[in-house]
């Protein structure tokens, strides 16, 4: 192999591209007047971005970048009113390391799974690995669709929810109560999950039926999170919002994968 070939390979290595791109983009985030991430949050987002680009390339990066930008924007809806009511996100919505991984742990796990399976792929494993990779891509999109649905539902509900109910009893509760839902927030969450899943289809990570599957999975995940908030979160100090975020994105991803497998099984029977 010539030196020129080696240089060209290295220059276009996805990991090198990931380092350069993340350093540039997060450098812009660092100097931006509106602080979307804390300094430590920027470093952890840098690590996350490298994992995603190195594992999934630009399609995966577009998905998580879209979540970050839209999720950050939605957090600032009605910020003054939410701060006055004491239900706004801390640090004026700037994300720290705990927020980065709470939101994207499941996505990062799915991306790393794809990377590992792809690197181990051989002749006898080709068919199975293709199935697992496709399911993990679905899980990746579904986890971020779930988190965006959760963020949009929560923030829109806190800002514009007229009637807020506890998911377990349907009793009226103040906006911002753990486990509370509103029609406004629920609609916003469903639309957000459709938007995220639709983007996943546009960039080629999932099929068109996968959009519906991710939307249903996200709906399940966000409602599980509300149930945890209403029943368990106030009882256990270790059950922080970030831990609950990991749980709800994991539920959304697993639910989507199980639905996809069930649909495939039923289709084969027909």
C-alpha positions in Angstrom: 0.0 0.0 0.0 1.4 3.4 -1.0 1.9 6.3 1.4 -0.6 8.3 -0.6 -3.2 5.6 -0.1 -2.6 5.5 3.6 -2.8 9.3 3.9 -6.1 9.3 2.0 -7.5 6.6 4.2 -6.5 8.4 7.4 -7.8 11.7 6.2 -11.3 10.3 5.5 -11.4 8.0 8.5 -14.8 8.4 10.1 -13.2 8.8 13.5 -10.9 11.6 12.3 -13.9 13.3 10.6 -15.8 12.9 13.9 -13.1 14.6 16.0 -12.6 17.5 13.6 -16.4 18.1 13.1 -17.3 17.8 16.7 -14.4 20.1 17.8 -15.6 22.7 15.3 -19.3 22.5 16.0 -19.0 22.3 19.8 -16.5 25.2 19.6 -19.3 27.3 18.1 -21.6 26.1 20.9 -19.0 27.2 23.5 -18.7 30.7 22.2 -22.4 31.2 21.4 -24.1 33.8 23.6 -26.9 31.4 24.5 -25.4 28.6 26.6 -26.9 25.3 25.4 -24.3 23.2 27.3 -22.1 23.7 30.3 -18.3 23.4 29.8 -18.3 19.8 31.1 -21.5 19.2 29.1 -19.6 20.3 25.9 -16.8 17.8 26.6 -19.3 14.9 27.1 -21.3 15.9 24.0 -18.0 15.9 22.1 -17.4 12.3 23.2 -20.9 11.3 22.3 -20.7 12.9 18.9 -17.6 11.0 18.1 -19.2 7.7 19.1 -22.3 8.5 16.9 -20.4 9.6 13.8 -17.8 6.8 14.1 -20.6 4.2 14.4 -23.4 5.5 12.2 -21.8 8.2 10.1 -23.6 11.4 9.1 -27.2 9.9 9.2 -26.8 9.1 12.9 -25.2 12.4 13.6 -28.0 14.3 11.9 -30.5 12.6 14.1 -28.8 13.3 17.4 -27.9 16.9 16.3 -31.6 17.5 15.4 -32.6 16.2 18.9 -30.1 18.5 20.6 -31.1 21.6 18.7 -34.9 21.2 18.8 -34.8 19.9 22.4 -32.8 22.9 23.5 -35.1 25.3 21.7 -38.2 23.7 23.2 -36.8 23.9 26.7 -36.7 27.7 26.3 -40.4 28.0 25.5 -42.1 30.1 28.1 -38.9 30.1 30.2 -39.8 33.3 32.1 -43.2 31.9 33.2 -41.7 28.5 34.1 -39.0 30.1 36.1 -41.5 32.2 38.0 -43.5 29.0 38.8 -40.3 27.2 39.8 -40.7 24.4 37.2 -38.0 25.5 34.7 -35.0 23.4 33.8 -32.0 24.3 36.0 -29.1 26.5 34.6 -31.6 28.2 32.2 -31.8 25.0 30.2 -28.0 24.5 29.7 -27.3 20.8 29.5 -24.6 19.2 31.7 -23.0 15.7 31.4 -25.9 14.1 33.3 -28.3 15.5 30.8 -26.2 14.4 27.8 -26.0 10.8 28.9 -29.4 10.7 30.5 -30.9 11.6 27.1 -28.5 9.7 24.8 -27.2 6.6 26.8 -29.5 4.3 25.0 -28.7 5.9 21.6 -25.0 5.5 22.3 -25.4 1.9 23.3 -27.3 1.2 20.1 -24.7 2.9 18.0 -21.8 1.0 19.7 -23.8 -2.3 19.2 -24.0 -1.5 15.5 -20.2 -0.8 15.4 -19.3 -4.0 17.2 -21.6 -6.2 15.1 -20.4 -4.7 11.8 -16.8 -5.2 12.8 -17.4 -8.8 13.6 -19.5 -9.6 10.5 -18.3 -12.6 8.6 -19.8 -14.9 5.9 -21.8 -17.1 8.3 -22.9 -14.2 10.4 -23.9 -11.9 7.6 -27.6 -12.6 7.6 -28.1 -12.4 11.3 -25.8 -9.4 11.7 -27.9 -7.5 9.1 -31.0 -8.2 11.1 -29.4 -7.1 14.4 -28.0 -3.9 12.8 -31.4 -2.9 11.4 -33.0 -3.5 14.8 -30.3 -1.5 16.5 -30.8 1.4 14.0 -34.5 1.2 14.8 -33.7 1.3 18.6 -31.4 4.3 18.0 -34.0 6.3 16.3 -36.7 5.2 18.7 -34.7 6.2 21.8 -34.2 9.7 20.5 -37.8 9.9 19.3 -38.8 9.0 22.8 -36.6 11.6 24.4 -37.7 14.3 22.1 -41.3 13.4 22.7 -40.6 13.5 26.4 -38.9 16.9 26.2 -41.5 18.5 24.0 -44.4 17.0 25.9 -43.0 18.2 29.3 -41.9 21.7 28.2 -45.0 22.4 26.1 -47.2 21.0 28.9 -45.5 23.2 31.5 -45.8 26.3 29.4 -49.2 25.9 27.8 -51.0 23.0 29.5 -54.4 24.3 30.7 -55.5 21.1 32.5 -52.8 18.9 34.0 -53.6 15.5 35.3 -51.7 12.8 37.3 -51.4 9.8 34.9 -52.3 7.3 37.6 -55.5 8.9 39.1 -56.5 11.6 36.5 -56.7 14.0 39.4 -55.9 17.7 38.5 -52.4 18.7 39.7 -50.2 21.8 39.2 -48.1 22.0 36.0 -44.7 20.6 36.5 -45.8 17.8 38.9 -43.9 14.6 38.5 -46.1 12.1 36.6 -48.4 14.8 35.3 -49.7 14.9 31.7 -51.7 17.4 29.7 -53.5 17.1 26.3 -51.3 19.9 24.9 -48.1 18.2 26.1 -49.2 14.8 24.8 -50.0 16.1 21.3 -46.7 18.0 21.2 -44.9 14.8 22.2 -46.5 12.6 19.6 -45.8 15.2 16.9 -42.2 15.4 18.0 -41.8 11.7 17.8 -43.3 11.6 14.3 -40.9 14.4 13.3 -37.8 12.6 14.7 -38.8 9.2 13.2 -39.6 10.8 9.9 -36.1 12.3 9.9 -34.7 8.8 10.6 -36.5 7.6 7.5 -35.3 10.4 5.4 -31.7 9.8 6.2 -32.1 6.1 5.6 -31.8 4.6 9.1 -35.3 3.1 9.2 -38.0 2.1 6.8 -41.3 4.0 6.4 -43.2 1.5 8.6 -40.5 2.1 11.1 -41.7 5.7 11.5 -45.0 4.4 12.9 -43.3 1.8 15.0 -41.0 4.4 16.5 -43.9 6.7 17.2 -45.8 4.0 19.1 -42.6 3.0 21.0 -42.0 6.6 21.9 -45.6 7.0 23.2 -45.1 3.9 25.3 -41.8 5.1 26.7 -43.0 8.6 27.6 -46.1 7.2 29.4 -43.9 4.7 31.3 -41.8 7.7 32.4 -44.9 9.5 33.6 -45.9 6.4 35.6 -42.5 6.3 37.2 -42.7 9.9 38.1 -46.2 9.5 39.6 -45.4 6.4 41.6 -41.7 5.9 42.3 -39.6 9.0 41.6 -40.6 10.9 44.8 -39.9 7.9 46.9 -36.3 7.2 45.9 -33.6 9.8 45.9 -31.5 7.8 43.4 -34.3 7.9 40.8 -33.2 11.2 39.4 -34.6 12.7 36.2 -31.5 11.6 34.3 -32.0 7.9 35.5 -35.6 8.1 34.5 -34.6 9.4 31.1 -32.4 6.4 30.6 -35.3 4.2 31.5 -37.8 5.8 29.3 -35.5 5.9 26.2 -34.6 2.2 26.9 -38.3 1.3 27.1 -39.1 3.3 23.9 -36.3 1.5 22.1 -37.1 -2.0 23.3 -40.8 -1.5 22.7 -40.1 -0.5 19.1 -37.8 -3.5 18.5 -40.4 -5.9 19.9 -43.2 -4.3 17.8 -41.0 -4.7 14.7 -40.3 -8.3 15.5 -44.0 -9.0 16.1 -45.0 -7.3 12.9 -42.4 -9.3 11.0 -43.6 -12.6 12.6 -47.2 -11.9 11.8 -46.4 -10.9 8.2 -44.5 -14.2 7.7 -47.5 -16.1 9.0 -49.7 -14.4 6.5 
